[in-house]
Amino acid sequence: MKKIRNAQFHIAFLMVLTLSLLPVSALAETSEAQVSVTVVLASPNGGTVDPELNSMIEDLQKLFTQYSYKKLDQFDLSLQLEEEKTVQIQNGSSLKVEYLGIEKDKINLHLMIKEGGKELINTNFSIAKGGTIIIGGPSHKDGKLVLAIQASIN
């Protein structure tokens, strides 16, 4: 009986030791990131707001006040760790998003916008799970493209 308990203790100890040797990030970053990119046209003519943008109007107005806002497109991306996806946005620009992992309950992403082969934006940022970040983008028609980026983990 004593030998069985001793063997069980050694097995449990080895399991705990093995798990403790794994980096915490390796355990946490096995999830898939859901990234939603809403493309918005911010124009200085008016003050109208597309009803689909009501949930983020306060954040948009922090970037551009006294503007009208119109939703142009939305991309919902599922990304595995270090996976990147590229989509085409208005004005012919390409938008690349890469999931870099999780650190301190924040989702780390890489974002690059290219227009005609020229990098306009190339940055890494962290976003709270379920949070939104607003990034001003390139010119389009009579205004600017704005990207509202939301991220969560499955």
Secondary structure, 3 states (H helix, E strand, C coil): CHHHHHHHHHHHHHHHHHHHHCCHHHHHCCCCEEEEEEEEEEECCCCCECHHHHHHHHHHHHHCCCCEEEEEEEEEEEECCCCEEEEECHHHCEEEEEEEEEECCEEEEEEEEEECCEEEEEEEEEEECCCEEEEEEEEECCEEEEEEEEEEEC
